[in-house]
Amino acid sequence: MPSLDLVGAYERMSLIRRFEKRCLELAAEGVIAGSVHPCAGQEAIPVGAVAALGETDRVLATYRGHGWALACGVPEEALLAEICQRAEGINGGRGGSAYLHAPQFRFLGENSIVGAGVPIAAGVALAASVQRQQRVALVSVGDGAINQGALHEGLVFAAARALPLVVVCENNGWSEMTPITATVRGSITERVAAYGIDAREVDGCDPDAVHEAVARAVGDARAGAGPRFIECRTVRLWGHYNRDIQHYRPKEDQQAAEAGDPIPRLRQALVASGAATAAELDAAEERAASRIDAATDRVRVMPAPDPATARDHVDEGIVAVTTGAARTAAEPTKEVPYWQAVNLSLRHAMEKDPSVVVFGEDVSEAGGIFGVTRGLRRQFGADRVFDTPIAEAAILGAAVGSALSGLRPVVEIMWADFLLVALDQLVNQAANVRYISRGTLQAPLVVRTQQGVTPGSCAQHSQSLEALLAHIPGLRVGLPSTPRDAYRMLSAAIASNDPVVLIEARSLYQTVGEVDVEHEGIGGARLRRPGSDVGIITWGTQVDVAMEAAADLEQEGLSVAVLDLRWLRPLDVDAIDALVQATEGRVVVCHEANVTGGFGAEVAAGIHERHFDILRGPVRRVATPDVRMPSAPVLQAALVPDAERVAGYCRALVAATAWPTVITAAGS
C-alpha cells in the first residue's frame, strides 16, 4: 500500500472542516431542517482510512458521517444538497444529514441507529466471502456504540466466520453528551480483543497513523485473517449536534480538544518537515473554501423535492410471475408435509440461483429446531448453508448487508418472539433501503420464522406478531396456511427484491397437502370456500379453524365463505371487497393474535370505510383475549379461537336483522 499523500490529506481535511462549518451555518439560517452532527476534530480518520481502501471495498458510517462520504468521493454539492433536503441531493432529500447513502461512490451510507451498522457491515463482508471476492467492508462507529448489543453481536458473527471486516471506532471521549469514562470500564480495545479479534489503538488525529493502521487491517482481512478493530483516539471540537451548547462539558476538556485539533497539527508538521510551505497550505485551504462556497451557491437555489414523489419507492410493487411449463413428469403434484414443502422450495431456489444462501441458528447440520432445512448443507455446501451464533441482531443485520451486496439470503429466526430482540434490523434498516435510496438499492432478503400457540409453549414462545410487522411500510408479510402455499409463497419471497417476512407455524408443520412447483408473485388472497350467507376472513393457523366452522354451519343450512388472506402486506383489498359483496356485508374476521391492535382491526376498519352502505351488521373480530399465553394446554384452549366460537359469531351475524344492532355471540 503506497504511503499517504499528506499534503493532499491536508486539503481533504480542510474541505471536510469547511463543509461541516457551512452545514452549521445553514442550519442556523433555517436552510437545513433538523439536527446536524458535525465531525469537526475527526477529519483525519476518514481521510486516512479511505486512502487505504481498494476501489471495490465498501464503507459504512455512523450518523456523524459527512467526512466519510466526502473521503469516499461523494461530490460536495450533491452531499450538501441532501443535507439541505433538496431534490438534487444524493438521496433526493430522503436521507438528510444522518442517513444518507451513495453506493455509487462505494459509500453504503450512514446509520442513525447507534452500533447498528456493524451487523450490516458483517453482511457486506459475508457476501464478499461467499462470492470469493477480494473485497473488504469497513464500518465506523462512535465510542458510545461499544455499549450496544448489536455491535457486539456483529463482532461475534464476523469473528465466528472470519469475515473481511474492519471496524473503526472514532473515540472522541464523548458518547453524545456523556463522557465515555462514565459508561465504559477499562479499555475499549481490550474489550473487543476478548472476542479473539485483533484490536489496536491508534492516534486518530494523525492521518498517516490511521492510514497505516487501516492498511494493515485491510490487508489482514483481505488475506482471510478475519475481522480487525481499530480504536482511533480523537477529539470532538464542536457539540454533539448543531444546537448543542455543551453546558455539560468541562472547559478543560474543550481546551484539550482544541489543542489536539488535527488540522493545525498537520499543518505544523508539514511546514516543519519541508513537505509544504505555509503559502502552499494556504492555497489548499482556499481551494477547499472555494469549492464549498460554490456548492453552497448552487444548493441554495435548488428546488425542494416534489411532494408527489413522497410515496414513491416504498417497495417493488406487485410483480407478475410467468410460470411457463411449471410441472414436468419428473416433478408431479404430490402430497407432502408443510415442513417438506418449505424445504423443497428452498432446494429449488438454491438450485436455480447461486446467490441464495441460508443461515441461522442450527440450520445446517441439524436442519433447524424443526428440521425444515435438513439436507440443504449436504447438497449446497457450508458456504451457502451455515449456522450462526445465537445472535438475532447479527443474523438479521447480516441478511441486510449481504442482500445489499448481491446475495439473496434466507434466514431463520426460530420463534417470532425472538424477532423482538433484533427488530431494529428489519424496521429501521431493511424496510428503509429502497425508499431512502429512491430505488437504487434493494434488500432482497427473506426471514423465515414461526409463531403461535402449541401445547406447553410459554408466553415467550407463543406470540402472534404479524400486525406489528405488517404495520411497517417496506416489508412484505405472509402467512402460508397450507403446504402448497408454503412452497409457492416462499418461492415468491425469494424471487422478490424486497425484504419479506414469512410466518410459518409449528402446529402446521406436519400438515399434509398437495404441492406443485408452480410459481407466483407476492400478494393475493385465496378463496378457500365460496359462500353467500356470511364470510370469514382469516390467515395462518386460523384457516383450518374457519374451514371447520364453515363445514359445521353448512350442516345447519348456512352458506359460509372462507377467505385466506395469505399476505397481509400487500393486502388483497379486491378479494376482501368481493367477499363483502357476496355475503352482503356479513363478515367475521378471525385470527390467533390478541384482539387489541390485531390485524383484524385493520381489515374491519377498511371494510367499514369502504362498505358502510351495504353492511348488514358490524364486522366482528374473533381473536385471543388480551392476556399473556399460559403453558397449560387446557388454559390455552380457553383462549385461542376454535370452530365453535367462530361459528357462534357467524350465526349471530346471520340472525341480525337491522344495522346498527348490538350483536353478541354464544361463547363470546
C-alpha positions in Angstrom: 0.0 0.0 0.0 1.5 3.4 -1.0 2.2 5.9 1.7 -0.4 8.7 2.3 -0.1 11.9 0.4 -0.1 14.2 3.5 -0.4 17.4 1.5 -3.4 16.1 -0.3 -4.7 14.8 3.0 -4.4 18.3 4.5 -6.6 19.7 1.7 -9.2 17.0 2.1 -9.3 17.5 5.8 -9.7 21.2 5.3 -12.6 20.6 2.8 -14.4 18.4 5.4 -13.9 21.1 8.1 -15.2 23.8 5.8 -18.1 21.6 4.8 -19.2 21.0 8.4 -18.9 24.6 9.3 -21.1 25.5 6.4 -23.7 22.9 7.5 -23.9 24.6 10.9 -24.3 28.0 9.3 -27.1 26.8 7.0 -28.8 25.0 9.9 -28.7 28.3 11.9 -30.2 30.1 8.9 -33.0 27.6 8.8 -31.9 26.2 5.4 -31.4 22.8 6.9 -34.3 21.3 8.9 -33.5 19.1 11.9 -30.2 18.0 13.5 -26.7 18.1 12.1 -23.9 16.0 13.7 -20.6 17.5 12.7 -17.3 15.6 12.7 -15.0 18.5 13.4 -11.8 17.2 15.0 -12.2 13.8 13.5 -11.3 14.6 9.8 -8.0 12.7 9.9 -9.8 9.3 10.4 -11.9 9.1 7.2 -9.2 10.8 5.1 -6.5 8.3 6.3 -8.7 5.3 6.3 -10.4 5.6 2.9 -7.0 6.2 1.3 -6.1 2.7 2.4 -9.0 1.0 0.8 -9.4 -0.5 -2.7 -11.9 0.6 -5.3 -14.1 -2.4 -4.6 -14.2 -2.1 -0.9 -17.3 -0.7 0.8 -17.7 1.9 3.6 -20.5 2.3 6.1 -20.5 5.1 8.7 -22.2 6.4 11.8 -24.6 9.3 11.6 -21.6 11.6 12.0 -20.6 10.5 8.5 -20.2 13.6 6.3 -16.4 13.3 6.4 -16.6 9.6 5.4 -18.9 10.5 2.4 -16.5 13.2 1.2 -13.5 11.0 1.7 -15.2 8.3 -0.5 -15.6 10.9 -3.2 -19.2 11.9 -2.9 -19.4 15.4 -4.6 -19.8 18.1 -2.0 -22.7 19.7 -4.0 -24.8 16.5 -4.0 -23.9 15.9 -0.4 -24.8 19.4 0.8 -28.0 19.3 -1.3 -29.0 16.1 0.6 -28.3 17.6 4.0 -30.4 20.7 2.9 -33.2 18.3 1.9 -33.1 19.3 -1.8 -34.5 17.4 -4.8 -31.0 17.2 -6.3 -29.5 15.7 -3.1 -27.7 12.4 -3.3 -31.0 10.8 -1.9 -33.4 13.4 -3.0 -33.9 14.7 0.5 -35.0 11.4 1.9 -31.9 10.7 4.0 -30.9 14.1 5.2 -27.9 14.7 7.4 -27.8 11.5 9.4 -29.0 8.8 7.0 -27.6 9.5 3.5 -26.4 6.8 1.1 -24.2 7.0 -2.0 -23.4 3.4 -3.1 -22.2 4.6 -6.5 -19.2 6.0 -4.6 -18.7 2.8 -2.6 -20.3 4.6 0.4 -23.2 2.3 1.6 -24.3 5.0 3.9 -24.7 6.4 7.4 -26.7 4.8 10.1 -28.6 6.9 12.6 -29.1 3.9 15.0 -26.0 3.6 17.2 -24.0 0.5 16.5 -26.5 -0.9 14.0 -24.1 -0.7 11.1 -21.7 -3.3 12.4 -24.0 -6.3 11.7 -24.9 -4.9 8.3 -21.2 -4.4 7.5 -20.6 -8.0 8.6 -23.3 -9.0 6.0 -21.4 -7.0 3.3 -18.3 -8.9 4.3 -20.2 -12.1 4.3 -21.2 -11.5 0.7 -17.6 -10.9 -0.3 -16.6 -14.2 1.4 -19.4 -16.2 -0.3 -18.8 -14.6 -3.7 -15.0 -15.2 -3.4 -14.3 -11.6 -4.0 -11.3 -9.8 -2.5 -13.5 -7.1 -1.0 -13.4 -5.6 2.5 -16.1 -3.9 4.4 -15.2 -1.0 6.7 -17.6 0.4 9.2 -17.1 3.4 11.5 -18.7 3.6 14.9 -18.5 6.1 17.8 -17.2 5.2 21.2 -20.7 5.1 22.6 -21.6 2.2 20.3 -19.3 0.0 22.2 -22.2 -0.5 24.7 -24.7 -1.5 22.0 -25.6 -5.2 21.8 -25.9 -5.1 18.0 -22.3 -4.1 17.7 -21.2 -7.0 19.9 -23.4 -9.5 18.0 -21.9 -8.2 14.7 -18.4 -8.7 16.1 -19.2 -12.2 17.3 -20.7 -13.1 14.0 -17.7 -11.7 12.0 -15.2 -13.5 14.2 -17.0 -16.8 14.0 -16.9 -16.7 10.2 -13.5 -14.9 9.9 -15.1 -12.2 7.7 -13.2 -9.5 5.9 -14.5 -6.7 8.2 -12.7 -3.7 9.6 -14.4 -1.8 12.4 -13.1 1.8 13.0 -14.1 3.2 16.4 -13.9 7.0 16.4 -13.3 7.6 20.2 -13.7 11.3 20.8 -14.3 10.7 24.5 -18.0 11.6 24.4 -21.0 9.3 24.0 -23.3 12.0 22.8 -23.4 14.1 26.0 -21.9 11.6 28.4 -18.2 11.0 28.8 -17.2 7.5 27.8 -15.3 7.1 31.1 -18.7 7.2 32.8 -20.0 4.2 30.9 -17.1 2.0 29.9 -14.8 0.4 32.5 -11.3 -0.3 31.2 -10.2 -0.3 27.6 -12.4 -0.5 24.5 -9.7 -2.2 22.6 -9.2 -4.8 25.3 -12.9 -5.4 25.4 -13.0 -6.2 21.7 -9.8 -8.3 21.8 -11.6 -10.6 24.2 -13.6 -11.9 21.2 -10.4 -13.1 19.6 -10.3 -10.1 17.3 -7.1 -8.3 16.5 -7.8 -4.9 18.1 -5.4 -1.9 18.2 -5.4 1.7 19.3 -4.1 4.4 17.1 -3.7 8.2 17.2 -6.9 9.3 15.3 -5.6 12.9 14.9 -2.8 11.7 12.7 -4.0 10.8 9.2 -0.7 8.9 8.4 -1.1 6.8 11.5 -4.7 6.0 10.7 -3.8 5.2 7.1 -1.0 2.8 8.2 -3.2 1.0 10.7 -6.2 0.6 8.3 -3.9 -0.5 5.5 -2.5 -3.3 7.7 -6.0 -4.3 8.9 -7.4 -4.3 5.4 -4.6 -6.4 4.2 -5.1 -8.9 7.0 -8.8 -9.1 6.5 -8.4 -9.5 2.7 -6.0 -12.3 3.3 -8.6 -14.2 5.3 -7.3 -13.4 8.8 -10.8 -12.3 10.0 -12.1 -9.1 11.3 -10.0 -6.2 12.6 -10.8 -3.5 15.1 -9.1 -0.1 15.3 -9.7 2.4 18.0 -8.9 5.9 16.8 -8.3 8.2 19.8 -9.5 11.6 18.6 -11.1 14.9 19.7 -14.6 16.5 19.4 -14.2 20.2 18.7 -17.9 21.1 18.5 -21.1 19.9 20.1 -22.8 16.6 19.6 -25.2 18.4 17.2 -25.9 21.8 15.8 -27.9 23.1 18.8 -25.7 21.6 21.5 -24.3 24.4 23.7 -22.2 21.9 25.6 -23.2 23.2 29.1 -22.3 19.8 30.4 -18.7 19.8 29.1 -15.8 20.9 31.3 -13.9 23.9 30.0 -10.6 22.0 30.4 -11.9 19.2 28.1 -12.8 21.7 25.4 -9.4 23.3 25.6 -7.6 20.0 25.4 -9.7 19.1 22.3 -8.7 22.4 20.6 -5.1 21.9 21.4 -5.3 18.5 19.7 -7.0 19.8 16.6 -5.6 17.6 13.7 -5.6 20.3 11.0 -3.2 22.8 12.6 -1.2 19.9 13.9 -0.7 18.5 10.4 0.0 22.0 9.0 2.8 22.5 11.6 4.3 19.1 10.8 4.2 19.6 7.0 5.9 23.0 7.3 8.4 21.8 9.8 9.4 18.9 7.6 9.6 21.0 4.5 6.9 18.9 2.8 4.9 22.0 2.1 5.2 25.8 2.6 2.7 27.8 4.5 1.7 29.5 1.2 1.0 26.1 -0.4 -1.2 25.1 2.5 -3.0 28.4 2.5 -3.7 27.8 -1.2 -5.1 24.3 -0.3 -7.4 25.9 2.2 -8.5 28.5 -0.2 -9.3 25.8 -2.8 -11.4 23.9 -0.2 -13.2 27.1 0.8 -13.9 28.0 -2.8 -15.4 24.5 -3.5 -17.7 24.8 -0.5 -18.8 28.3 -1.4 -19.6 27.3 -5.0 -21.5 24.2 -3.8 -23.5 26.4 -1.4 -24.4 28.9 -4.0 -25.8 26.1 -6.2 -27.6 24.3 -3.4 -29.4 27.5 -2.2 -31.3 27.8 -5.5 -32.1 24.1 -5.8 -35.8 23.2 -5.6 -37.3 21.2 -2.8 -38.4 17.6 -3.6 -41.7 17.2 -5.5 -44.4 16.3 -2.9 -45.9 14.0 -5.5 -42.9 11.7 -5.1 -43.2 11.2 -1.3 -44.9 7.8 -1.7 -42.5 6.5 -4.4 -40.1 3.6 -3.9 -41.6 2.1 -0.8 -41.5 -1.3 -2.4 -41.2 -3.0 -5.7 -44.9 -3.2 -6.3 -46.8 -6.3 -7.5 -44.6 -8.2 -10.0 -46.3 -10.6 -12.3 -44.7 -14.1 -12.5 -44.8 -16.2 -15.6 -44.9 -19.8 -14.6 -44.5 -21.3 -18.1 -44.4 -25.1 -18.0 -44.1 -25.3 -14.3 -44.5 -29.1 -13.8 -42.7 -31.9 -15.6 -43.1 -35.6 -15.5 -40.2 -35.6 -13.0 -42.0 -33.1 -10.8 -45.6 -34.1 -10.4 -48.1 -32.8 -7.9 -47.6 -34.7 -4.7 -48.7 -34.9 -1.1 -46.1 -33.7 1.3 -46.0 -32.3 4.8 -45.8 -28.5 5.2 -42.2 -28.6 6.5 -41.1 -30.5 3.5 -42.8 -28.1 1.2 -40.6 -25.3 2.7 -37.5 -27.5 2.3 -38.4 -28.2 -1.3 -38.9 -24.6 -2.1 -35.5 -23.7 -0.6 -33.9 -26.5 -2.5 -35.3 -25.5 -5.9 -34.4 -21.8 -5.3 -30.8 -22.7 -4.4 -30.5 -25.0 -7.4 -31.7 -22.2 -9.7 -29.8 -19.2 -8.2 -26.3 -19.5 -6.6 -26.9 -16.2 -4.8 -29.4 -17.8 -2.5 -27.9 -18.6 0.9 -29.5 -20.0 4.0 -28.3 -19.2 7.5 -29.5 -19.0 11.1 -29.2 -20.9 14.4 -28.8 -24.6 14.0 -30.0 -24.6 10.3 -27.1 -26.6 8.8 -26.3 -30.0 10.3 -29.4 -30.2 12.5 -31.7 -28.7 9.8 -33.1 -26.2 12.3 -35.0 -27.0 15.5 -38.0 -28.3 13.4 -35.9 -30.0 10.8 -37.1 -27.8 8.0 -33.7 -27.1 6.4 -32.5 -30.7 6.8 -30.2 -31.9 4.0 -29.5 -28.5 2.4 -26.0 -28.2 3.7 -25.1 -31.6 2.3 -26.3 -30.6 -1.1 -25.1 -27.0 -1.3 -22.1 -26.8 1.0 -21.0 -24.9 4.1 -20.6 -21.6 2.2 -24.3 -21.5 1.3 -25.9 -23.2 4.3 -24.4 -22.4 7.7 -25.0 -22.0 11.4 -24.7 -18.7 13.2 -24.1 -17.6 16.7 -27.2 -17.2 18.8 -27.4 -13.5 17.9 -30.6 -12.4 16.2 -29.4 -8.8 15.5 -26.3 -10.2 13.8 -28.4 -12.7 11.8 -30.8 -10.0 10.5 -28.2 -7.4 10.1 -26.0 -9.8 8.1 -29.1 -10.5 6.0 -29.4 -6.8 5.2 -25.8 -6.3 4.4 -25.4 -9.4 2.3 -28.6 -8.5 0.4 -27.2 -5.1 -0.3 -24.1 -6.9 -1.8 -25.7 -9.3 -4.3 -26.8 -12.3 -2.2 -30.4 -13.4 -1.6 -30.2 -14.6 2.0 -33.0 -16.7 3.6 -32.5 -16.5 7.3 -34.3 -18.4 10.0 -35.4 -17.0 13.4 -36.6 -19.9 15.4 -39.6 -18.2 17.0 -41.3 -14.9 16.1 -40.9 -13.9 19.7 -37.1 -13.8 19.1 -37.5 -11.2 16.4 -38.2 -8.7 19.2 -34.6 -8.7 20.3 -33.4 -7.6 16.9 -36.4 -5.8 15.3 -34.2 -2.7 14.5 -32.6 -4.6 11.6 -36.0 -5.1 10.0 -37.8 -1.9 10.9 -35.0 0.7 10.8 -32.7 -1.0 8.3 -34.2 -3.4 5.8 -37.5 -1.6 5.4 -35.8 1.7 4.6 -33.3 0.6 1.9 -35.4 1.0 -1.2 -37.2 4.2 0.0 -34.2 6.2 1.2 -32.1 5.3 -1.9 -35.0 6.0 -4.3 -34.8 2.5 -5.6 -31.1 2.4 -6.4 -30.6 0.0 -3.6 -32.7 -3.1 -2.7 -32.6 -5.7 0.1 -33.9 -9.0 -1.3 -33.9 -11.0 1.9 -36.3 -13.4 3.4 -36.9 -14.0 7.1 -38.5 -17.3 7.9 -39.9 -17.7 11.3 -42.8 -19.4 13.0 -45.3 -18.3 15.7 -48.4 -19.3 17.6 -49.6 -21.5 20.4 -48.7 -25.1 20.8 -49.3 -27.3 23.8 -46.7 -26.5 26.5 -45.4 -23.3 24.8 -44.9 -20.4 27.2 -45.6 -16.7 26.9 -42.1 -16.1 25.3 -42.7 -18.8 22.6 -46.3 -18.3 21.5 -47.0 -14.7 20.5 -48.5 -13.9 17.1 -46.8 -10.7 15.9 -48.0 -10.3 12.3 -49.8 -7.0 13.0 -46.6 -5.5 14.3 -44.7 -6.5 11.1 -47.4 -5.7 8.7 -47.5 -2.1 10.1 -44.1 -1.4 8.6 -44.0 0.0 5.0 -41.2 -1.6 3.0 -41.7 -5.1 4.5 -43.7 -7.9 2.9 -45.5 -10.1 5.3 -47.1 -13.5 4.5 -48.5 -16.4 6.5 -48.8 -19.7 4.5 -51.5 -22.0 5.8 -51.1 -25.0 3.5 -48.1 -27.0 2.1 -48.9 -25.6 -1.4 -48.7 -22.0 -0.1 -45.7 -22.8 2.0 -43.9 -23.7 -1.3 -45.3 -21.0 -3.5 -45.1 -18.1 -1.1 -41.5 -18.9 -0.2 -40.6 -19.1 -3.8 -42.2 -15.8 -4.4 -40.4 -14.3 -1.4 -37.0 -15.4 -2.5 -37.7 -14.0 -6.0 -38.8 -10.7 -4.6 -36.4 -7.7 -4.5 -37.9 -6.5 -1.2 -37.4 -7.8 2.4 -40.1 -10.4 3.1 -41.1 -12.0 6.4 -42.8 -15.4 6.1 -44.5 -16.6 9.2 -45.0 -20.3 9.5 -46.5 -22.2 12.4 -45.2 -25.1 14.4 -48.7 -26.5 14.6 -48.9 -26.7 10.8 -45.5 -28.4 10.0 -46.9 -31.9 9.9 -50.0 -30.9 7.9 -50.0 -32.9 4.7 -51.3 -31.4 1.4 -50.8 -31.2 -2.3 -47.7 -29.3 -3.6 -46.8 -28.5 -7.1 -43.8 -26.4 -8.3 -45.7 -23.7 -10.0 -44.7 -20.2 -9.0 -46.5 -17.0 -8.3 -45.7 -13.4 -7.3 -46.0 -11.6 -4.0 -49.6 -10.9 -2.9 -53.0 -12.4 -3.4 -55.6 -13.9 -1.1 -57.2 -17.2 -1.8 -61.0 -18.0 -1.5 -60.8 -21.4 0.2 -64.6 -21.8 0.2 -67.4 -19.8 -1.5 -70.5 -18.7 0.3 -73.3 -16.2 0.4 -74.7 -16.0 3.9 -71.7 -15.0 5.9 -67.9 -14.7 5.2 -64.9 -15.5 7.4 -61.7 -13.7 6.7 -58.6 -15.2 8.2 -55.0 -16.3 7.8 -52.4 -18.7 9.2 -53.4 -21.2 11.8 -57.0 -20.0 11.9 -57.7 -21.0 8.3 -58.3 -24.6 9.3 -60.5 -23.4 12.2 -62.5 -21.3 9.9 -62.9 -24.2 7.4 -64.2 -26.4 10.3 -66.6 -23.8 11.4 -67.9 -23.4 7.8 -68.4 -27.1 7.5 -70.4 -27.2 10.7 -72.6 -24.3 9.7 -73.2 -25.9 6.3 -74.9 -28.7 8.2 -77.3 -26.1 9.6 -78.1 -24.8 6.1 -75.8 -21.8 6.1 -73.5 -20.9 3.2 -70.2 -19.7 4.6 -67.3 -18.3 2.6 -63.8 -18.5 3.9 -61.1 -16.2 2.6 -57.5 -16.9 3.4 -55.6 -13.6 3.1 -52.2 -15.3 2.9 -50.4 -11.9 2.5 -51.1 -9.1 5.0 -48.7 -6.8 3.2 -49.6 -6.4 0.4 -53.2 -6.8 1.3 -55.6 -8.1 -1.3 -58.3 -5.5 -0.9 -60.1 -6.6 -4.0 -60.6 -10.1 -2.6 -61.9 -8.7 0.6 -64.3 -6.4 -1.2 -65.6 -9.3 -3.3 -66.3 -11.4 -0.2 -68.1 -8.5 1.4 -70.3 -8.1 -1.7 -71.0 -11.8 -1.9 -72.1 -12.0 1.7 -74.0 -8.6 1.7 -71.6 -7.3 4.3 -71.9 -10.1 6.9 -68.2 -10.7 7.8 -66.3 -12.2 10.7 -62.5 -11.7 10.9 -60.6 -14.4 12.8 -57.0 -14.5 14.0 -55.0 -16.1 16.7 -53.2 -12.9 17.8 -54.5 -10.8 20.7 -57.6 -8.9 19.7 -56.5 -5.3 20.6 -54.3 -3.9 17.8 -54.5 -7.2 15.9 -54.5 -7.1 12.1 -58.2 -8.0 12.2 -58.9 -4.4 13.3 -57.2 -3.1 10.2 -59.3 -5.4 8.0 -62.5 -4.5 9.8 -61.8 -0.8 9.6 -61.2 -1.0 5.9 -64.4 -2.8 5.3 -66.4 -0.2 7.3 -64.7 2.6 5.4 -65.4 1.1 2.0 -68.7 -0.7 2.5 -70.7 1.0 5.3 -73.7 1.4 3.0 -74.1 -2.3 2.5 -73.1 -3.8 5.8 -75.9 -5.9 7.4 -74.1 -5.7 10.8 -70.7 -4.7 12.3 -67.7 -6.6 11.2 -66.9 -8.9 14.1 -63.4 -9.9 15.3 -62.8 -13.3 16.8 -59.4 -13.4 18.4 -57.4 -14.4 21.5 -58.2 -12.1 24.5 -55.7 -9.6 25.7 -53.8 -12.0 28.0 -50.3 -13.5 28.1 -50.3 -17.1 26.9 -50.2 -19.8 29.6 -48.3 -23.0 29.1 -51.0 -25.4 30.2 -53.0 -26.8 27.2 -56.3 -26.6 29.0 -55.7 -22.9 29.6 -54.6 -22.3 26.1 -57.7 -23.9 24.7 -59.8 -21.5 26.7 -58.2 -18.5 25.0 -57.5 -19.3 21.3 -60.5 -19.2 18.9 -61.9 -22.5 18.0 -64.5 -23.6 15.4 -67.4 -23.4 17.9 -66.6 -19.9 18.8 -66.2 -18.8 15.2 -69.4 -20.4 14.3 -71.2 -18.6 17.1 -70.2 -15.2 15.7 -71.3 -16.3 12.2 -74.8 -17.4 13.5 -75.2 -14.1 15.3 -74.4 -12.1 12.2 -76.9 -14.0 10.1 -79.6 -13.7 12.7 -79.2 -9.9 12.9 -82.0 -8.0 11.0 -81.0 -4.4 11.5 -77.9 -2.2 11.4 -76.7 -0.9 13.8 -77.6 -3.8 16.1 -75.9 -4.9 19.2 -74.7 -8.4 18.4 -73.4 -11.0 20.9 -72.3 -14.5 20.1 -72.5 -17.7 22.0 -69.2 -18.4 23.6 -68.0 -14.8 23.4 
